[in-house]
Amino acid sequence: MATFAQARSQARALETKTESLLSDLSSFVQSVSSSATAEEVKTNKEIEDTLASREEVIATLTRAVDSDAHAPATKLHQLQRHKEVLQEHKAEFRRIKASLQQERNRTNLLTSVRSDIDSYRARSSTPGGQNEAEYMLNERSRIDNSHNLADTLLSQAYETRDDFVRQRASLANIQRRVFSTASHIPGLNTVISKINTRKKRDSVILALLIAACILFLFFMR
């Protein structure tokens, strides 16, 4: 049966080995591949075996302490420390494996996205980059059509405005004649005043409508 000193020496050696293996495993995070390499798998296995061996050594230390009714406090402290270091290394092992898996998932996702993009480009492209040129020409054509439509609407709006101006001039002439006649007919002024009020209201509504059309055409350009 191994003595406490022998078991403790073995525990320290295994702790040093574990630290070295954990350092080796963490190096794979910097250049993670899409799947675990043979070297990574080997390092994982060595760490798991070393941790299992340390548990056996700690069990031996525990039995040595329990069998000694007068075991000094230093041995109890040393045993407790080996247990704590084992738990710390187990936690570090889990953390590194989680980081490796996270990086591997991210790498695989990026690879998948790039593959999808390349596949889409391969399906949608034509020799000589004609697809891109055709797309640009279609976009330019749509823009030109929009401009032509806006110009047509503006032209129609200007023509409508000119018609309104001509109609207003004709109405002004008629109004002058009516006023001239109304001055000789009692009660007719009141009727004309009501007509003028309604006409002003209609003019305001018409002006607002024209303004809205012009603003719409302005933003369409």
QUIMO-V901408 format. One record per residue. N is the residue number from 0. RES is the residue in three letters. SS is DSSP state (hx for helix, st for strand, lp for the rest). PHI is phi in whole degrees, 0 to 359 (* if undefined). PSI is psi in radians with two decimals (* if undefined). Layout:
N:RES:SS:PHI:PSI ; N:RES:SS:PHI:PSI
//
This chain:
0:MET:lp:*:2.31 ; 1:ALA:lp:293:2.47 ; 2:THR:lp:283:2.94 ; 3:PHE:hx:300:-0.75 ; 4:ALA:hx:296:-0.72 ; 5:GLN:hx:294:-0.77 ; 6:ALA:hx:295:-0.66 ; 7:ARG:hx:291:-0.65 ; 8:SER:hx:296:-0.71 ; 9:GLN:hx:294:-0.67 ; 10:ALA:hx:297:-0.76 ; 11:ARG:hx:296:-0.69 ; 12:ALA:hx:296:-0.74 ; 13:LEU:hx:292:-0.60 ; 14:GLU:hx:296:-0.76 ; 15:THR:hx:297:-0.73 ; 16:LYS:hx:297:-0.72 ; 17:THR:hx:297:-0.77 ; 18:GLU:hx:300:-0.70 ; 19:SER:hx:294:-0.74 ; 20:LEU:hx:294:-0.69 ; 21:LEU:hx:296:-0.66 ; 22:SER:hx:296:-0.72 ; 23:ASP:hx:296:-0.72 ; 24:LEU:hx:293:-0.67 ; 25:SER:hx:294:-0.42 ; 26:SER:hx:293:-0.40 ; 27:PHE:hx:289:-0.36 ; 28:VAL:hx:295:-0.57 ; 29:GLN:hx:289:-0.44 ; 30:SER:lp:221:1.03 ; 31:VAL:lp:290:2.50 ; 32:SER:lp:257:3.04 ; 33:SER:lp:294:-0.43 ; 34:SER:lp:217:2.80 ; 35:ALA:lp:298:2.28 ; 36:THR:lp:283:2.92 ; 37:ALA:hx:299:-0.66 ; 38:GLU:hx:294:-0.69 ; 39:GLU:hx:295:-0.76 ; 40:VAL:hx:299:-0.73 ; 41:LYS:hx:297:-0.76 ; 42:THR:hx:295:-0.73 ; 43:ASN:hx:302:-0.78 ; 44:LYS:hx:295:-0.71 ; 45:GLU:hx:295:-0.69 ; 46:ILE:hx:295:-0.78 ; 47:GLU:hx:298:-0.74 ; 48:ASP:hx:294:-0.70 ; 49:THR:hx:294:-0.73 ; 50:LEU:hx:297:-0.69 ; 51:ALA:hx:296:-0.70 ; 52:SER:hx:296:-0.67 ; 53:ARG:hx:295:-0.64 ; 54:GLU:hx:297:-0.66 ; 55:GLU:hx:293:-0.72 ; 56:VAL:hx:295:-0.72 ; 57:ILE:hx:295:-0.63 ; 58:ALA:hx:297:-0.66 ; 59:THR:hx:295:-0.75 ; 60:LEU:hx:298:-0.68 ; 61:THR:hx:296:-0.74 ; 62:ARG:hx:295:-0.65 ; 63:ALA:hx:295:-0.70 ; 64:VAL:hx:290:-0.75 ; 65:ASP:hx:295:-0.53 ; 66:SER:hx:280:-0.21 ; 67:ASP:lp:255:1.85 ; 68:ALA:lp:293:-0.35 ; 69:HIS:lp:246:0.55 ; 70:ALA:lp:300:2.27 ; 71:PRO:lp:292:2.81 ; 72:ALA:hx:296:-0.48 ; 73:THR:hx:297:-0.66 ; 74:LYS:hx:293:-0.72 ; 75:LEU:hx:298:-0.72 ; 76:HIS:hx:294:-0.74 ; 77:GLN:hx:296:-0.73 ; 78:LEU:hx:298:-0.78 ; 79:GLN:hx:297:-0.68 ; 80:ARG:hx:295:-0.71 ; 81:HIS:hx:297:-0.66 ; 82:LYS:hx:295:-0.75 ; 83:GLU:hx:296:-0.76 ; 84:VAL:hx:296:-0.66 ; 85:LEU:hx:299:-0.78 ; 86:GLN:hx:294:-0.65 ; 87:GLU:hx:296:-0.75 ; 88:HIS:hx:292:-0.62 ; 89:LYS:hx:297:-0.74 ; 90:ALA:hx:295:-0.71 ; 91:GLU:hx:294:-0.65 ; 92:PHE:hx:298:-0.79 ; 93:ARG:hx:296:-0.69 ; 94:ARG:hx:296:-0.76 ; 95:ILE:hx:294:-0.72 ; 96:LYS:hx:296:-0.67 ; 97:ALA:hx:295:-0.70 ; 98:SER:hx:295:-0.72 ; 99:LEU:hx:299:-0.77 ; 100:GLN:hx:294:-0.69 ; 101:GLN:hx:296:-0.80 ; 102:GLU:hx:294:-0.65 ; 103:ARG:hx:294:-0.71 ; 104:ASN:hx:296:-0.72 ; 105:ARG:hx:295:-0.76 ; 106:THR:hx:298:-0.77 ; 107:ASN:hx:294:-0.63 ; 108:LEU:hx:294:-0.81 ; 109:LEU:hx:298:-0.71 ; 110:THR:hx:297:-0.70 ; 111:SER:hx:294:-0.73 ; 112:VAL:hx:297:-0.79 ; 113:ARG:hx:298:-0.70 ; 114:SER:hx:297:-0.73 ; 115:ASP:hx:296:-0.72 ; 116:ILE:hx:296:-0.79 ; 117:ASP:hx:297:-0.69 ; 118:SER:hx:295:-0.71 ; 119:TYR:hx:296:-0.78 ; 120:ARG:hx:297:-0.68 ; 121:ALA:hx:293:-0.64 ; 122:ARG:hx:286:-0.62 ; 123:SER:hx:266:-0.25 ; 124:SER:lp:273:2.77 ; 125:THR:lp:233:2.85 ; 126:PRO:hx:304:2.45 ; 127:GLY:hx:77:0.19 ; 128:GLY:hx:71:0.42 ; 129:GLN:hx:295:-0.53 ; 130:ASN:hx:297:-0.76 ; 131:GLU:hx:295:-0.74 ; 132:ALA:hx:296:-0.70 ; 133:GLU:hx:296:-0.69 ; 134:TYR:hx:299:-0.76 ; 135:MET:hx:296:-0.70 ; 136:LEU:hx:295:-0.71 ; 137:ASN:hx:296:-0.72 ; 138:GLU:hx:296:-0.73 ; 139:ARG:hx:296:-0.67 ; 140:SER:hx:295:-0.72 ; 141:ARG:hx:295:-0.67 ; 142:ILE:hx:295:-0.76 ; 143:ASP:hx:298:-0.71 ; 144:ASN:hx:297:-0.67 ; 145:SER:hx:296:-0.74 ; 146:HIS:hx:296:-0.74 ; 147:ASN:hx:297:-0.71 ; 148:LEU:hx:295:-0.72 ; 149:ALA:hx:296:-0.73 ; 150:ASP:hx:297:-0.70 ; 151:THR:hx:296:-0.77 ; 152:LEU:hx:296:-0.70 ; 153:LEU:hx:296:-0.74 ; 154:SER:hx:299:-0.75 ; 155:GLN:hx:295:-0.64 ; 156:ALA:hx:294:-0.74 ; 157:TYR:hx:296:-0.71 ; 158:GLU:hx:296:-0.72 ; 159:THR:hx:297:-0.72 ; 160:ARG:hx:299:-0.75 ; 161:ASP:hx:297:-0.67 ; 162:ASP:hx:297:-0.70 ; 163:PHE:hx:297:-0.70 ; 164:VAL:hx:297:-0.79 ; 165:ARG:hx:296:-0.72 ; 166:GLN:hx:295:-0.64 ; 167:ARG:hx:295:-0.69 ; 168:ALA:hx:296:-0.73 ; 169:SER:hx:295:-0.72 ; 170:LEU:hx:295:-0.61 ; 171:ALA:hx:296:-0.71 ; 172:ASN:hx:297:-0.76 ; 173:ILE:hx:295:-0.68 ; 174:GLN:hx:298:-0.72 ; 175:ARG:hx:298:-0.71 ; 176:ARG:hx:295:-0.71 ; 177:VAL:hx:296:-0.75 ; 178:PHE:hx:299:-0.69 ; 179:SER:hx:296:-0.69 ; 180:THR:hx:288:-0.68 ; 181:ALA:hx:296:-0.49 ; 182:SER:lp:295:-0.32 ; 183:HIS:lp:257:-0.07 ; 184:ILE:lp:241:2.03 ; 185:PRO:lp:298:2.42 ; 186:GLY:lp:84:-0.25 ; 187:LEU:hx:286:-0.49 ; 188:ASN:hx:300:-0.67 ; 189:THR:hx:296:-0.75 ; 190:VAL:hx:297:-0.75 ; 191:ILE:hx:295:-0.68 ; 192:SER:hx:300:-0.74 ; 193:LYS:hx:295:-0.70 ; 194:ILE:hx:297:-0.72 ; 195:ASN:hx:296:-0.68 ; 196:THR:hx:298:-0.79 ; 197:ARG:hx:295:-0.66 ; 198:LYS:hx:294:-0.68 ; 199:LYS:hx:296:-0.70 ; 200:ARG:hx:297:-0.76 ; 201:ASP:hx:296:-0.63 ; 202:SER:hx:295:-0.69 ; 203:VAL:hx:296:-0.79 ; 204:ILE:hx:298:-0.74 ; 205:LEU:hx:295:-0.72 ; 206:ALA:hx:297:-0.73 ; 207:LEU:hx:296:-0.68 ; 208:LEU:hx:296:-0.76 ; 209:ILE:hx:296:-0.73 ; 210:ALA:hx:299:-0.72 ; 211:ALA:hx:296:-0.71 ; 212:CYS:hx:296:-0.75 ; 213:ILE:hx:295:-0.73 ; 214:LEU:hx:296:-0.72 ; 215:PHE:hx:298:-0.78 ; 216:LEU:hx:294:-0.63 ; 217:PHE:hx:298:-0.78 ; 218:PHE:hx:287:-0.48 ; 219:MET:hx:293:-0.49 ; 220:ARG:lp:285:*
//
